[in-house]
């Protein structure tokens, strides 16, 4: 197995929303906001090469957005794109065999489809199977008013229409060494990805642990539909991350790609040693 970190671009979200009840005077010391109170965030995908399988975890926002949408979220593809990062590794969109979507919010699933010159919306990876939790698929098609702005059917309905969608039922090992872990606080049926890599365990934290600044237990996003469930899920994962010295892979941290987690004192968690995935 070989793992690669792919930066698919940057965007920004409101810092207050990203840190929930934590006061700005505290969170702004961790990540500085811009003049519109937005904090910079990466859209970092994980590429897993195993035998003849090339598996991609999350795909960024893609390129179908309008100028107004791009300005609102400060989307920046000036340096990094998913397609460009694949090309640097010698791969193309036709080489990807599997895509795991942690959930269907636009910053995680937008790159699943592309708009052609004729205006058609087609899967970006024509040879790939796309994996989504069934409970989350159903949730995304009947979104609550609070979460509706994060879902765009053009990002995922074409996957079902093309026959490439696979709805997954709960936690399971997708292939040897790649396991899906399911959580329900941020949104119903979000699937994290745990990878056994060489002598380490790696967890793709998605939106349970979006950045290394979100390791303290109370630092729960206001975007979460069930913040107290998120809190309980973090309580379950954090001791395991510490005890097993699991490498946490951050999808949204603009500065830190991977780190371990330490418990400074009982119940107080923070970032440990930082890594680049390529150095593991």
Secondary structure, 3 states (H helix, E strand, C coil): CEEEEEEEEEEEEEHHHHHCCCCHHHHCCCCCCCCCCEEEEEEEEEEEEECCEEEEECCCCCCCCCHHHHHHCCCECCCCCHHHHHHHCCCCHHHCCEEECCCCCHHHHHHHEEECCCCCEEECCCCCEEEEEHHHHHHHCCCCCCCHHHCCHHHCHHHHHCCCEEEECCCEEEECCEEEEEECCCCCCEEEEEEEECCEEEEECCCCCCCHHHCCCCCCCCCCCCHHHHHHHHHHHHHHHHHCCCEEECCCECCCCEEEEEEEECCEEEEEEEECHHHC
